[in-house]
């Protein structure tokens, strides 16, 4: 018989409950308004798919195949008109201030139609997440308001994230690997700022963005302790665009090379420097501060990639189901054959599991990640219902004060425990691996069911598979994410285990 207080005792005996049931823990904390925002975000994405993406996606794929240097400005301008680039910028900085929990269902819905278009819209928030993770309130405010102004005047202002280098891709996403990585992008301290030399590659939306949040290193011999984030704007001397990659999938979202040759970045555009962590009053060491910056970003963005995997898994399922409903085999509709029903059920299961994974990761990040303050109910409702004109009048002057940055860093950076960082990062990796692997699997199953018809470009299934494969590579390869999942969620039960030492 159950006794009062027994559940609390059992939870203490099984502490992994906190690591595996984020949805239950989040229910009592989550503002009810978030649910309606998720519904509205999905509805908006669905309208965009019907009005724009469905008719445009195949044409864009063909155009990029014929001319890999084509820049899809028309799509950027259309997404800008829909207001997508400011939806998840907080009202504190002039944006629409939608709950971050709603971005992943929005991304899934977009991805059910076209991953290239989804990435072109969504990767803007990857760049923005690096900006936000620094908690440099003055620069967050400045860049955010330029994005908002770009929406008002019809001249899109996008933000890219510049991390990957020619000899260091996945290595840059774990400090244990970064210590041995062949990074070459150096920010050398000079009077009044930094001089940057090096290259960044595979930068999604690079040629389309106005601002680039650059991750460089002050000491190339010790990059794990000297990470630095800088805000770089188009037109600054010493910064230029290199080549655009020829891609197999997600062709509609350009991948760019960024080149820095004696590029001077003044101190006013330095976002954060890990080597100065202690000087800024932060409790973590430079190495730990660098890892926290990485975790802040990937805990927010990897569930989004998992959502893209869920979206393409669902899109492939819908293509296969439609094909089965209209195709006859041996005198019967394909959908009436038992083997096809089992295959379609498997695909439905995969899409559902991918969604459950990224939503659980979302709950974890909302409670333990860098934006958890925005989920605090009083602040959430103030942020949601405060008139924009009031916020726009008051906040720029407030956000410009150095003391505000110090307060936010103290609350968010020092306020996050190592245990909380572990949960958010571990579940982000789980969602990324699960969603992207299930997405690729569903695309393969769709082609298996559709046979030769699935290889036709106008049937869209082959494009789904080409697009989906890239999901397993960016935001850290799935191999790296499995190791991070082990480090964060498995190794606490095996303290003798050592990760990233091979």
N, C-alpha and C positions, 0 to 999 in steps of 0.2 A: 504494500500500500504506500502511496506517495505521502510524504510528510512535508510539512511546511519548512521551507528553507533547503530542502533536499536538492532542488535544481541548482541553487547557487553552489552547493558543495560539489555537485557533479561537474559543473563548469570549471571549478578550480582544479578538479582532477584531470580534465581534458581541455587544457588551454588552447588546443588547436581549433576549438569551436570558433574563437575570435578570428582565426585566420581563414575559415572556410564558409562562414555564414554571414557575410557582410550585408546581404540584403535584409536579413532579419534585424541586425543591429541598426541599420540605416533607417528603417521604417519609422521609428519613433523620433528620429532626429530630422528627417527630411521634410521641408516645408511642403504642404499639400499642393501648392502652386506649381511645383516642379512637374507633377504628373500632367497637368494641362499644357504646360510648355512643351513637353515631349510630344503630346498629341498634335499640337499646332506646328511644331517643327517638322514632323513626319508629313503632315498634310501639305505644308509648303513645298517640301521636297518632291512630293508626288505631283503637285501641280507643275513644278518646274520640269520634271521628267516628261510629262505629257505635252507640255507646251514647247519645250526646247530640246531636251536631251535626246528623246527618242528619234526625232526626225533628223538630228544633226550629228549624232555620234558616229555613224558609219561613214558619212561624208568626210568628217574630220579625220577619221582613221585613214581613209584613202588619200586625202590631201597630204597628210604627214608622211605617208609611204612614198608618195611621188616627190615631195619636197621636205626633207627632214629639218630644214631651217625655217619652215613656216612658223610664224608666231600667231596663235589664235586670239588676237586681240578682240575680235568680235564676240567671242565667248566670254572673255574677261569682262568686257563692257556690259554684256547681258547679265552676268552674275552680279555685277556691281549695281545694275538697275534694280535687281531683285533684293538688294540689301544684304547679300550673304557675307560680305567681308567685314561687316560691323556687328553682326548679330550677337556674337559671343565676346565682344569687347565690353568690359564692365561700364556701367553708367558713370562710375567715378572718373572715367577717362573719355567720356563723350559717346560711347557706343550704346547699343540697344540693351545690353545687360542681360541676355538670356542665360538661364542656368546652364553651366557646363555639362550637367547630366544629360541635357537634351541634344547635345551635338552628335553623340554616337548614333542614336536612332535616326537622326537626320542624315548622317553619313551612310548608314545602311540603306536607307531608302534611295538615295542618289545612286549608290553602288549597284543596286539591283538593275539599273539601266545601263550605266557606263562607268567603269572604274577610272578611265582617263579624265573625264569631266569631274568626277568626284575628287580625284587627287588635285586637279587644278584649283578647285575651290577650297578643299580641306587643307592642303599643304600650306596655305597662307597662315593657318593657325598653328602649324608646326613652328614656323619662324616666330610667330607671336608668342608661342609658349616659351621659347628660349628667352625672349625679351622679358616676359612676365616672371620667369623663374629667377631672374636677377634681383627682383624687387627694388630696382632703381626707379622710384616713383616718378621722378622728374622726367626721365627719358621715356618711360612707358606712356606718360601723359602726352608728351610732345609727339611721339610717333603715332599713337592712337588717334589723336585729333587730326593728324594729316590723313590717316586712312578715312576718317569720318568726312573730312572736307573733300576727299577724292570721290566719295559717294555723292555728296551734294552737288559738286560741279561736273560730274560725269567723267572725270579723269581718274580712273582707278589707281589707288595707291596700295600695292601689295607688299607683304613682308616675307622674305625668304630666310631659311635657316642654313647657314654655311658651316658644316661640320666635316664632311667626308673629304679625304685627301687621296692623291694618287696611290700612296703606299700605306694608307691607314684609313680603313673604312669602319668596319665593326669594332676594331681595336679602340676607337675613340669613344666608345660608349661604356667602357668599364675601366676604372682607374688601375686595376690590376694588370690589364692588358696595355693600357696607355703608357705605363712605365717602361714597356719594352717596344712600343710602337715606333714606326719610322715616320714620325710627323715632321713636316718641313715648314709649316706656316708659322713664322715667328713674329711676335710683337716685341720689338726691342725698345726699351725705355729711353726716351730722349727728353730734353727740356720741353715741357708743355704738352707732352703726349707720348704717343708710340709710333714707331715706323714699322709697317707690316710688309713682309715679303713672303711669298708663297702662293700656292694655288689650292683651290677647292674644286672638287668635281662632283658630277651627278647631283647638282643642286636643282631640285625641282622648282620650277617657276623662276629660275634665276634671271633669265632675260626679260621676264614679265614684271619683275618686282622693282619697287622704288627704294626700299630699305632692305639691308641684308644684315642679319644678326650673326656676326662672325665669331667663331670660337677659335682662338689661336693660343700660342704658348710662349711665355716669356723666356724660358730656358728649355731648349730642345733636348738637353740631356736629362732633364727632370720635368717632363710635361705633365706628369700626374700631380705635381705640386705647384705648377705655375700656369694653370689654365686661366684664360682671360676672355671675357666677352666684350665685344665692341660693336657699336652701331655704325654701319657704313651706308652712306647714301649715294645714289647714282650721281656721277659727275665729279666726285672728289678726285683730285689729281693722284695718279698712281693706281687707280682701280679701273679695270676694264673687263669686258666679257670675252671669253675664249670661244671654244667650239660648242656646238650643241650635239648631244649624243644621238646616234642612230639606234632606236630602240625596237625591240620585238613587240612589246606590249605597252599599254598606256601611252600610246604615241601622242595623244592630244595634249599631254602635259609635258612641256619641254624640260629636259635635264641639261643643265648648263655648267660650263667651266667658268670660275671666277678667278681673275688674275690680279695679284697685288705686287706691285713693283715700287719699292720705296714709297709706299702709301702712308702718308702722315695722318694719324687719327688724333685730334686734340683731346685733352683730358675731359672736356665736356661731353664727349661721346663714348667714354669708357663706362660700360655698364657695371661690371664687377670684376675684381681680380682675386683669384683664390689665394695668391701669395700675400694679399693684404687682409686676409680674413681676420686675423687676430688684431690687426691695427684698427679694424672697423668694429671691434668689440664683440665679434662672434666667438662662440665657445668652441667651434670645431677647428681642427688643424687645416692647413691649406689643402692637403690631400683629401681629407674628409669633406671639406667645403666643395671641392671639385666634384666628388661623388654625389653629394647632395644636389648640386646643380643638375647633374645628369639625371638623377632619379626624379627630381621634380618634373623634368621635361618628359622623360619616357613614361612615367606613371600616368601622365595626362594624354600622351599621343599614341602609345601602343594599343590601348583599348580602341582608339579610333581606327587603327589599321585592322584590328580584329573585327570591327564593325564593317569595314570594307570587305573583309573576307565573308562575313555573314551575308552582306548584300549580294555579292557575286554568287554565293552559294544559293541564295534564294532566286536570283535572276536566272541561273542555269536550270534550277528546278522548274521554274515557270516556263522556260523555253521547251524543256523536255515534256512537261505536262501538255502544253499546247500541241506539240508535235504528236504525242500519243493520242490526243483527242481527235485529230484530223487525219490520221494515217491508218490505212487498213493493211493488215497482214493476215494472209490465209483466210480472207473473207470476213475478218472481224477487226474492229477498231483495236489498235495497239493497246489502248488503255484497258481493254477487257482481257488481255493476256496476263496470266498470273505472274510470270517472270517480270513483266513490265511494272505491274503493281508493286512487287517487292522492291524493284529498283527505285521507283518513284517514292515509296515509303522511306527508303534509306536516304534519299536526297532530302526529303522533308525533315527527317531526323537530324541530318547534318546541319541544315540551316538553322533549326531550332536550337541545337546545342551551341552553335557559334554565337547566337544571340544571347543565350543565357550566360555564356562566358564573358562577353564584353560588358554586359550589364552588371554582373557581379564585380568585375574590375572597376567599373564606373562607381559603384557604391563604395568600394574600398578607397578609391582616389578622392571621392567627395568627403570622406571622413578623415583621411590621413594625409592627403596630398597637399600641393602648394596652394590650392584655392579653397581649402576647407573653411576659411573665415567667411567666404561668400555664402556658404550653406547654413551659417548660424541664423536661426529663424528671424530674430529682430532685424539683423543687418540685411537679410535676404528681402524681407518685405519693405524695408526702407528703401533699399536699392531698387526694388521693382516698381514701387509706386511714387517715389519722389519725382516731381516734374523735371524733365530734361533741362528746361530753361534755368531752373534753380541750380541744378548740378553744374551746368555749363558756366554759370556766373560765378559760383563759389570755388569749384574744385581746382581749376588751373592754378590759382594763386596758392592754394593750400598744398597742392601736389609739388609745387616748385621748391618747397622748403626742405632742406636737407634733413631736418628733424623727423619729417614724415617717413622718409626712407628708413631712417634708423629704427623708428618704432615698428614699421611693418617687418623689417628684417628680424627684429628681436622677437616679434610675435610669431612669425611664420618659420623662419629658418631655425632660430634657437628653440622655438616652441615645438618643433617636430622631433619626436624621439627616434632613436635608431630602430626601435620596434615598429613604429608607424611607417617609417620609410621602407622597411623590409616588406611589410604587408602590401603597401601600394605598388611597389616595384615588382614584387613577385607575381601578384595577380595581373598586372599589366602584361608581363611576359607570358603568363598562362593564356590570357585572352588573345594575344597576338599570335602565338603558335597555334592554338586551337582553331581560331577563326580563319586564318590563312590556309592552314592545311585542309580544313574542311571545305573551304571555298574551292581550292584546286581540285580536291577529290570530286566535288559535285560537277565541276566543269568536265572532268574526265568521264564521269558517268553519263552526263548529257550527250557527249559525243558517242559513247558506247551505245546508247539507246537510239540515237538519231542516225548512226551509220554515216554513209557518204553524204547524206543531206546536211549533216552537221558541219561539214567542211566548207560549205558554201558561205561566202562572206555575208550574204544577205540574211542568212539564218542566225547569225550573231553568236552561235555557240563557240566557234573556233576563236573569235575575238575575246570571248569571256575567258578562255583558257590562257591565251597569250597575255591578257591583262592580269590575270590572277597570279601567274608565276612570279611576277615582280613583287607581290606582297610578301613572299617568303624571304625576300632579300633586304628590303629597306626597313628602317627603324630597328636595325640590328638583325642579322640573319637569324633564322629560326634555331640554328645550332647555338648561337650565343644566348638567345632567349631561353633555351632549355637549361643552359648552365646557370643563367641568372635565376630562373625558377628554382633550380636545385639550391643555389646559394641562399635564396631568400626564404623558401618555404619548406625545403627538405632538410637542409643541413642543421637547422636547430635541433632536429631529432637525432642527428649523427654528428656531434661536436668534434669528433676526430677527423671528419672529412675536410679536405682542403680543395678549394676551387681555383681554377685558372693557374695552376702551378705546372702543368705539363708544357 
